Amino acid sequence: MTTLESVAMAVAVVLSISVVAAKLVTARLLSLSRSRISRVASLRQETTGRLRSVQGQKALVEQNKAALTTRKMKLAKKKARLLEEMKAIETEEEARQKRTELRRVE
């Protein structure tokens, strides 16, 4: 073997070893990337589940708020109606008292 062949063979061996090393490094990096992706996916699922739960709670709160608003409006209308009735009753009572006083005077 000549020196040129020895150098070429040494370069081929070094290149072969570097290719194997590059393949191992690439495989390791790929494995790390996959594990990171799986962690992110599980976090995303967990977060999505929490989001759905919170959205459900929010919808329930809004529904309760709407029901309470409706009830408040109904009670306000009822209060206004009852106040009008009380005024009418007070007016009738005053009118009766005046009539009674007028009868007593006669």
MONORUR-V457353 format. One record per backbone hydrogen bond with DSSP energy under -1.0 kcal/mol. NH is the residue of the N-H (numbers start at 1). CO is the residue of the C=O. If there is no record, write none. Layout:
BEGIN
nh->(NH | NH)
co->(CO | CO)
END
This chain:
BEGIN
nh->(6 | 7 | 8 | 9 | 10 | 11 | 12 | 13 | 14 | 15 | 16 | 17 | 18 | 19 | 20 | 21 | 22 | 23 | 24 | 25 | 26 | 27 | 28 | 29 | 30 | 31 | 32 | 33 | 34 | 35 | 36 | 37 | 38 | 39 | 40 | 41 | 42 | 43 | 44 | 45 | 46 | 47 | 48 | 49 | 50 | 51 | 52 | 53 | 54 | 55 | 56 | 57 | 58 | 59 | 60 | 61 | 62 | 63 | 64 | 65 | 66 | 67 | 68 | 69 | 70 | 71 | 72 | 73 | 74 | 75 | 76 | 77 | 78 | 79 | 80 | 81 | 82 | 83 | 84 | 85 | 86 | 87 | 88 | 89 | 90 | 91 | 92 | 93 | 94 | 95 | 96 | 97 | 98 | 99 | 100 | 101 | 102 | 103 | 104 | 105 | 106)
co->(2 | 3 | 4 | 5 | 6 | 7 | 8 | 9 | 10 | 11 | 12 | 13 | 14 | 15 | 16 | 17 | 18 | 19 | 20 | 21 | 22 | 23 | 24 | 25 | 26 | 27 | 28 | 29 | 30 | 31 | 32 | 33 | 34 | 35 | 36 | 37 | 38 | 39 | 40 | 41 | 42 | 43 | 44 | 45 | 46 | 47 | 48 | 49 | 50 | 51 | 52 | 53 | 54 | 55 | 56 | 57 | 58 | 59 | 60 | 61 | 62 | 63 | 64 | 65 | 66 | 67 | 68 | 69 | 70 | 71 | 72 | 73 | 74 | 75 | 76 | 77 | 78 | 79 | 80 | 81 | 82 | 83 | 84 | 85 | 86 | 87 | 88 | 89 | 90 | 91 | 92 | 93 | 94 | 95 | 96 | 97 | 98 | 99 | 100 | 101 | 102)
END
